[in-house]
Amino acid sequence: YHLVQDLRISERREHALLELSKRRESLTDLAPILWHSFGTIVALIQEIVCIYPQLSPPPTLTAPASNRVCNSLALLQCVASHQETRPLFLKANIPLLLYPFLNTVSKDRPFEYLRLTSLGVIGALVKVDDAEVISFLLQTEIIPLCLRIMETGSELSKTVATFIVQKLLLDDMGLTYICATAERFYAVSSVLAKMVTTLTQTPSIRLLKHVIRCYLRLSDNARAREALRQCLPESLQCLPEPIQNCLREDSATKRWLTQLLQNLGLR
């Protein structure tokens, strides 16, 4: 654990970040040690904040700088995943520090890696069904940020962003929030519809799975159900061949789609 102490020393920090991020899976109590050791979280936050100037146009973020901050984010993901440190992580509003990364649009690899790693931290938060996490995230800009990535990101980023929206929807609080206004509902459903169109051209079962699960959950809300009868993409009703081929690989997703169509009275 001398590596944790090295995080506080700027000359040794880069090496410590790399080594700890490599070993984080095997160090079971790493999250509490990171949180409770003096100056460590401050050092990780410094790493994040210091690259903000490199995000603004014209973007100047280099691959080494992106890798370094992603190692910091990997350690914060440990903190977000751990039962003891998760509430403290939220209380300190640390997820908000990642939103400038999620808000970037450059397709360059350093930016894509930064977005994906930041999504991983939020994904780790929502993976555990915790009402406190959902309540925290719904008070922030996470849904619009995820929706934009679902439209424009790489396949992997789209998948994680859609998973986050799915987990928010699966909580009653999240479903109520998204269906509370027509504007919120259509923001989500229109992005899902665009994704279905893209998936008919470039199929991906792991992405399709999350999209269908989002639709199925929306159909649990009476007002959303009415709207979906009008706006569910045709490609989910009369399945084109690429979608059919995807569904052959995944019986659970096929069942979800059947259930969705039954809920909407379309089957």
Secondary structure by P-SEA (a helix, b strand, c coil): cccccccccccaaaaaaaaaaaacccccaaaaaaaaccaaaaaaaaaaaaacccccccccccaaaaaaaaaaaaaaaaaaacccaaaaaaaaccccccccccccccccaaaaaaaaaaaaaaaaaaccccaaaaaaaaacaaaaaaaaaaccccaaaaaaaaaaaaaaaacaaaaaaaaccaaaaaaaaaaaaaaaaaaaacccaaaaaaaaaaaaaaaccaaaaaaaacccccccccccaaaaaaaaacaaaaaaaaaaaaaaccc
